[in-house]
């Protein structure tokens, strides 16, 4: 296993135990690794898959936070209705 593979695995494993901001940083690190190139195809695909999952989790958390803010504000609109 390459050094990059171990580092990426560590990023993903630790991501579940981190704050939103730390996981966003992990997503940005995955994107940077892919943008920099030089990764084998299989590793790029694994990074892509992990990035998609992480982005979906983060997006869900943002939606939940927006919904909570609207509820606190007394606004009953769905967050996606404004988009």
Helices and strands as residue ranges (DSSP letters): H 3-15, H 20-36, H 41-73, G 79-82
